Amino acid sequence: MARGGGGRMRDVLPELKSWLAQGRQVVLATVVSTWGSAPRPPGSKMLIDQHGAMVGSVSAGCVEGAVVEEALGVLRSGRPKMLQYGVADDTAWQIGLACGGEIRVLVEPLSGLVAQAAAFERWQRAIAERRGAVRAVVVGGTEELVGAWRLVDRSGADGAEALGARLDAVGRALLTSGGAGARNYHWPEGEVEVFFDVDRPSPVLVIVGAVHIGLALCRLAKQAGYRVVVVDPRRGFNTAERFPEADERLLTWPDEALRDLGVTDGTAIAVLSHDPKIDDPAVQAALRSPAFYVGASAANGRRGCGGNACWTKA
């Protein structure tokens, strides 16, 4: 039975840990490339166990059944395999691609990933700490390199030494620019195709001030895919009833909250309380942080902006 939608490694990792703890044999399926009407982007993932149970998705149901059949074969062989489905295939109508499009899916036995313990641990740690990570995996070309992979995050890299610093440099660049995709390289052993699987955490919006503007902003930010944290020390304002969609609510002063949150370059901060006791220390702390955006307004008329003080940081 399939559960959950397609997503990044961080979306299926809790289930993966549970399955591994239960001793299940697991296959990881990852969308490597798409063309046309393929419904899931590169990097989307699905887990399959030896009984055909599924978590995640690599399409909107179009190819999952076919991928499961191939995954069971990969478990038997122990070797990764690249699958390709397109409208020109004889099986297009049966597997649901008659609407057009093409999808390539890499199917890997998890034993090959877990065997590289340091890299696999770095991957899990980056996800747990809400940091970005890029996995560079050989998906085609020279047979002895297919399945070899390295994991790159901001603190370093681990994995197959044969792939070396050449891929690490690309991985570090993709941590900032994003965009999963495949590239071709010439190695001494021959031509290889490498898929860069970019896994970046959802952006974070910190709303300082649990006021009526924050209510609307929280809803909009959630629709846009942000993780939302509401910060306000006033218990009557910062409640679960008022902010049911917030991922986290912190009943503390904003300078303390921003220090403890671990603000990153994937964080935006909106300071909205209109109370200088709350807003001023929040703005000072926010502008010292690596946040990619800081915006604030205070209706006190002291600093212009039509009666509002406004700061932006980009």
C-alpha positions in Angstrom: 0.0 0.0 0.0 1.4 3.4 -0.9 1.4 6.2 1.7 2.4 9.8 1.5 3.2 12.0 -1.5 6.4 12.2 -3.5 9.1 14.3 -1.9 12.7 14.6 -0.9 14.7 12.3 1.3 13.7 14.2 4.3 10.0 13.4 3.6 10.6 9.6 3.6 13.4 9.3 6.1 11.3 8.7 9.2 9.6 5.7 7.5 13.0 4.5 6.2 14.5 4.5 9.7 11.5 2.5 10.9 11.8 0.0 8.1 15.5 -0.5 8.6 15.0 -1.0 12.3 12.4 -3.7 11.5 15.0 -5.5 9.4 13.1 -4.9 6.1 14.9 -5.0 2.8 14.4 -1.6 1.2 14.7 -0.1 -2.3 14.9 3.6 -2.9 13.4 4.9 -6.2 14.3 8.5 -7.2 13.1 10.5 -10.2 16.2 11.5 -12.1 14.7 13.4 -15.1 11.4 14.2 -16.6 10.0 15.5 -19.8 6.6 16.8 -20.8 3.7 16.0 -18.5 5.5 14.0 -15.8 3.9 14.9 -12.5 6.8 14.7 -10.1 10.0 16.7 -10.3 13.5 15.3 -10.2 14.5 14.2 -6.7 11.0 12.8 -5.8 11.3 9.6 -3.9 9.5 6.3 -3.1 10.5 3.5 -0.8 9.6 -0.1 -1.6 10.2 -3.1 0.7 10.5 -6.8 -0.1 6.7 -7.3 0.2 5.9 -4.5 -2.3 4.8 -1.9 0.4 5.4 1.7 -0.7 5.9 5.0 0.9 6.2 8.2 -1.2 5.7 8.6 -4.9 7.6 9.0 -8.2 4.5 10.0 -10.2 0.8 10.6 -9.7 0.2 6.8 -9.7 1.2 6.4 -13.4 4.3 4.2 -13.0 4.4 3.1 -9.3 3.2 -0.4 -10.1 5.8 -0.9 -12.7 8.5 0.5 -10.5 7.6 -1.9 -7.6 8.0 -4.9 -10.0 11.4 -3.6 -11.0 12.4 -2.9 -7.4 11.8 -6.5 -6.4 14.2 -7.5 -9.1 16.8 -5.0 -7.9 16.5 -6.5 -4.4 17.3 -9.9 -5.8 20.3 -8.7 -8.0 21.6 -6.2 -5.5 22.4 -3.8 -8.4 20.9 -0.4 -9.1 18.9 0.0 -12.3 17.7 3.0 -14.3 14.1 2.8 -15.5 12.6 4.8 -18.3 8.9 5.2 -19.2 7.5 7.3 -22.0 4.6 7.7 -24.3 6.4 6.0 -27.2 6.7 2.8 -25.2 4.5 -0.2 -26.0 3.4 -0.2 -22.3 2.5 3.5 -22.2 -1.2 2.9 -22.1 -0.9 0.2 -19.4 1.3 2.3 -17.1 -0.6 5.5 -17.5 1.7 7.7 -19.7 -0.6 7.9 -22.6 -1.1 11.6 -21.8 2.5 12.3 -22.9 5.7 12.8 -21.1 8.8 10.8 -20.1 10.2 9.9 -16.7 13.5 8.2 -15.7 13.7 6.6 -12.3 16.8 5.3 -10.5 16.1 2.2 -8.4 18.7 1.4 -5.7 19.0 -1.2 -3.0 19.4 0.6 0.3 22.2 -1.8 1.2 24.4 0.1 -1.2 23.7 3.4 0.5 23.9 2.2 4.0 27.2 0.5 3.3 28.8 4.0 3.0 28.1 4.6 6.7 29.8 8.0 7.0 28.0 9.5 4.0 24.7 8.0 5.0 25.1 9.4 8.5 26.0 12.8 7.1 22.9 12.8 5.0 20.6 11.9 8.0 22.4 14.5 10.2 21.9 17.3 7.6 18.2 16.5 7.4 17.8 16.4 11.2 19.6 19.7 11.6 17.5 21.3 8.7 20.5 21.9 6.5 20.8 21.4 2.8 22.6 18.4 1.3 23.4 17.2 -2.2 23.9 13.6 -3.2 25.9 13.0 -6.3 25.2 9.5 -7.6 26.4 7.8 -10.8 23.3 6.7 -12.7 24.8 5.7 -16.1 27.9 5.0 -18.2 30.8 2.9 -16.9 29.3 -0.1 -15.2 31.7 -0.3 -12.3 30.9 3.2 -11.2 27.1 3.0 -11.5 25.6 3.4 -8.0 28.7 5.1 -6.5 27.8 8.3 -4.7 29.0 11.1 -2.5 27.1 13.4 -0.1 28.0 17.0 0.1 26.9 19.6 2.7 28.3 22.9 4.0 30.6 21.1 6.4 32.2 18.8 4.0 31.7 15.6 2.0 31.8 11.8 2.4 31.3 8.8 0.1 33.0 7.2 -2.9 36.5 8.5 -3.1 36.7 7.6 -6.8 34.3 10.5 -7.5 36.4 13.0 -5.6 36.6 16.8 -5.4 35.3 17.3 -9.0 31.7 16.5 -7.9 32.1 18.0 -4.5 32.6 21.5 -6.1 29.4 21.1 -8.1 27.5 19.9 -5.1 28.6 22.9 -3.0 27.4 25.2 -5.7 24.1 23.5 -5.9 23.6 24.0 -2.1 23.0 27.6 -3.0 21.5 27.6 -6.4 19.4 24.4 -6.0 17.9 22.5 -8.9 18.3 18.7 -9.1 19.6 17.3 -12.4 22.0 15.1 -14.3 25.3 15.9 -15.9 27.8 14.0 -18.0 31.5 13.6 -17.2 34.5 11.9 -18.7 36.3 9.7 -16.2 39.4 7.6 -16.8 37.1 4.6 -16.8 34.9 6.2 -19.4 31.8 8.4 -19.8 29.5 8.6 -16.8 26.2 10.3 -16.1 25.9 11.8 -12.6 22.6 12.8 -10.9 22.8 15.6 -8.4 20.0 15.1 -5.9 19.5 18.4 -4.2 17.8 18.3 -0.8 17.2 21.7 0.7 14.9 22.3 3.7 11.8 24.2 3.4 12.3 28.0 3.9 11.5 29.3 7.3 9.4 32.4 8.1 9.7 33.8 11.6 6.8 36.1 12.5 7.6 38.3 15.4 4.4 39.6 16.9 1.3 37.4 17.1 -0.9 40.2 15.7 -3.8 40.2 13.1 -1.3 40.8 10.2 0.6 37.8 11.4 -2.5 35.6 11.2 -2.9 36.3 7.4 0.8 36.1 6.8 1.0 32.7 8.5 -1.7 31.3 6.3 -0.1 32.7 3.1 3.4 31.4 4.1 2.1 27.9 4.7 0.5 27.9 1.3 3.8 28.9 -0.2 5.6 26.1 1.4 7.3 27.8 4.3 7.8 26.5 7.8 6.3 29.1 10.1 7.5 30.1 13.6 5.5 32.6 15.6 7.4 34.5 18.3 5.7 36.6 20.9 6.1 36.5 24.7 2.4 37.6 25.2 0.5 34.5 26.1 -2.9 36.0 25.2 -1.7 36.7 21.6 0.5 33.7 20.8 -2.0 30.8 21.2 -2.7 27.6 19.2 -6.3 28.8 18.7 -5.1 31.9 16.9 -2.2 30.3 15.0 -3.4 26.7 14.3 -1.2 26.5 11.1 2.1 27.6 12.7 4.7 24.8 12.9 6.1 26.3 16.1 5.1 29.0 18.6 7.7 30.5 21.0 6.5 32.4 24.1 9.7 34.2 24.6 11.4 37.5 23.7 12.4 37.7 20.0 16.2 38.3 20.5 16.4 35.1 22.6 14.2 33.2 20.2 16.2 34.2 17.1 19.4 33.2 18.9 18.0 29.8 19.9 16.3 29.0 16.6 19.6 28.9 14.6 18.6 31.4 11.9 20.1 30.4 8.5 20.3 31.9 5.0 17.0 30.0 4.4 15.2 32.1 7.0 13.0 35.2 6.5 12.0 37.3 9.4 8.9 39.6 9.6 8.7 41.9 12.7 5.1 43.0 13.1 4.2 43.6 16.8 4.1 47.4 16.6 5.5 47.4 20.1 9.0 48.8 20.3 9.8 46.6 23.3 9.4 43.6 21.1 10.2 45.0 17.6 13.4 46.9 18.3 15.5 44.0 19.8 14.0 41.7 17.1 15.2 43.9 14.3 18.6 44.3 15.8 19.0 40.5 16.2 17.6 39.8 12.8 20.0 42.2 11.0 22.9 40.5 12.6 21.7 37.1 11.5 22.3 35.4 8.1 18.6 35.6 7.3 18.0 36.3 3.6 15.2 38.8 4.3 14.2 41.0 7.2 11.1 43.2 7.0 9.6 45.2 9.8 7.1 48.0 10.5 6.3 49.9 13.7 3.4 52.3 13.9 5.1 54.9 16.0 5.9 57.6 13.5 9.5 58.1 14.8 11.3 57.1 11.7 9.3 58.2 8.7 8.0 55.8 6.1 4.5 57.4 6.3 4.3 56.9 10.1 5.9 53.4 9.9 9.5 52.4 10.4 10.5 50.0 7.6 13.7 47.9 7.3 14.6 45.5 4.6 17.5 43.2 4.2 18.3 41.2 1.1 
